[in-house]
Amino acid sequence: MVANVAVYLAAVFLELCKAKNVNDINAAQSELMVKLVQYGRR
């Protein structure tokens, strides 16, 4: 369970690194928050 979260966060971090502008980063952060909330409800 914890390993899955670590892998997921690493993937998100790589996406943020690839994001070239602030809008991409904001969108990625918003999506991350939504996914974390959904993940926490499981």
N, CA, C and O of each residue as an XYZ file, in Angstrom:
168
protein
N       0.843     -1.200      0.000
C       0.000      0.000      0.000
C       0.877      1.248      0.000
O       0.700      2.136     -0.833
N       1.817      1.312      0.932
C       2.708      2.474      1.016
C       3.585      2.556     -0.224
O       3.861      3.644     -0.729
N       4.023      1.396     -0.711
C       4.886      1.371     -1.909
C       4.114      1.929     -3.104
O       4.675      2.663     -3.917
N       2.830      1.582     -3.213
C       2.015      2.086     -4.323
C       1.941      3.603     -4.280
O       2.032      4.259     -5.318
N       1.777      4.165     -3.087
C       1.705      5.627     -2.948
C       3.029      6.253     -3.357
O       3.044      7.282     -4.031
N       4.133      5.649     -2.960
C       5.456      6.186     -3.292
C       5.671      6.184     -4.800
O       6.169      7.160     -5.361
N       5.299      5.099     -5.449
C       5.445      5.003     -6.905
C       4.573      6.045     -7.582
O       4.991      6.693     -8.542
N       3.341      6.204     -7.069
C       2.420      7.180     -7.654
C       2.965      8.593     -7.518
O       2.941      9.368     -8.474
N       3.457      8.928     -6.332
C       3.995     10.273     -6.117
C       5.221     10.515     -6.989
O       5.431     11.626     -7.475
N       6.024      9.486     -7.186
C       7.204      9.623     -8.046
C       6.761      9.914     -9.477
O       7.363     10.746    -10.155
N       5.713      9.236     -9.938
C       5.205      9.459    -11.297
C       4.675     10.884    -11.429
O       4.900     11.548    -12.441
N       3.969     11.347    -10.399
C       3.438     12.715    -10.430
C       4.583     13.721    -10.452
O       4.529     14.724    -11.164
N       5.621     13.444     -9.665
C       6.770     14.347     -9.619
C       7.417     14.456    -11.004
O       7.809     15.543    -11.426
N       7.526     13.326    -11.705
C       8.110     13.343    -13.050
C       7.237     14.162    -13.986
O       7.751     14.885    -14.839
N       5.920     14.055    -13.835
C       5.011     14.840    -14.675
C       5.225     16.327    -14.405
O       5.237     17.131    -15.337
N       5.394     16.694    -13.139
C       5.618     18.094    -12.785
C       6.937     18.584    -13.387
O       7.039     19.726    -13.835
N       7.939     17.713    -13.390
C       9.237     18.097    -13.956
C       9.112     18.346    -15.459
O       9.796     19.210    -16.009
N       8.231     17.583    -16.122
C       8.045     17.743    -17.557
C       7.197     18.965    -17.883
O       7.260     19.495    -18.993
N       6.399     19.412    -16.909
C       5.529     20.565    -17.155
C       6.392     21.793    -17.441
O       7.308     22.116    -16.684
N       6.087     22.461    -18.530
C       6.920     23.585    -18.959
C       6.437     24.929    -18.399
O       7.231     25.849    -18.206
N       5.137     25.031    -18.142
C       4.646     26.327    -17.665
C       3.790     26.191    -16.411
O       3.435     25.086    -16.002
N       3.470     27.315    -15.817
C       2.745     27.335    -14.541
C       1.360     26.704    -14.670
O       0.895     26.030    -13.751
N       0.708     26.919    -15.798
C      -0.633     26.354    -15.973
C      -0.598     24.831    -15.917
O      -1.474     24.208    -15.316
N       0.408     24.235    -16.538
C       0.537     22.777    -16.510
C       0.748     22.297    -15.077
O       0.167     21.299    -14.650
N       1.591     23.026    -14.343
C       1.891     22.642    -12.964
C       0.644     22.761    -12.092
O       0.357     21.870    -11.293
N      -0.097     23.861    -12.244
C      -1.319     24.042    -11.453
C      -2.320     22.946    -11.759
O      -2.951     22.410    -10.848
N      -2.471     22.609    -13.023
C      -3.407     21.558    -13.421
C      -2.978     20.212    -12.828
O      -3.812     19.439    -12.357
N      -1.683     19.945    -12.856
C      -1.170     18.680    -12.327
C      -1.399     18.606    -10.814
O      -1.755     17.552    -10.287
N      -1.194     19.723    -10.124
C      -1.393     19.736     -8.675
C      -2.862     19.520     -8.331
O      -3.187     18.796     -7.389
N      -3.751     20.156     -9.103
C      -5.181     19.993     -8.855
C      -5.585     18.542     -9.066
O      -6.332     17.969     -8.273
N      -5.083     17.960    -10.144
C      -5.401     16.564    -10.442
C      -4.854     15.660     -9.350
O      -5.509     14.694     -8.957
N      -3.661     15.966     -8.857
C      -3.048     15.172     -7.794
C      -3.910     15.207     -6.540
O      -4.139     14.172     -5.914
N      -4.388     16.392     -6.172
C      -5.215     16.509     -4.965
C      -6.481     15.672     -5.106
O      -6.886     14.986     -4.167
N      -7.105     15.732     -6.283
C      -8.321     14.945     -6.513
C      -8.025     13.459     -6.381
O      -8.785     12.724     -5.749
N      -6.928     13.018     -6.973
C      -6.587     11.599     -6.929
C      -6.246     11.156     -5.506
O      -6.595     10.048     -5.098
N      -5.566     12.020     -4.753
C      -5.223     11.660     -3.380
C      -6.484     11.515     -2.535
O      -6.578     10.615     -1.701
N      -7.448     12.401     -2.752
C      -8.714     12.310     -2.006
C      -9.422     11.016     -2.361
O      -9.923     10.315     -1.481
N      -9.466     10.697     -3.651
C     -10.112      9.461     -4.088
C      -9.375      8.260     -3.517
O      -9.998      7.290     -3.085
N      -8.040      8.325     -3.516
C      -7.222      7.224     -3.005
C      -7.482      7.025     -1.511
O      -7.550      5.895     -1.027
N      -7.625      8.139     -0.788
C      -7.847      8.063      0.649
C      -9.198      7.485      1.011
O      -9.375      6.965      2.112
N     -10.153      7.569      0.100
C     -11.506      7.067      0.381
C     -11.622      5.573      0.160
O     -12.600      4.957      0.584
N     -10.626      4.975     -0.506
C     -10.706      3.540     -0.766
C     -10.568      2.739      0.506
O     -10.613      1.509      0.469
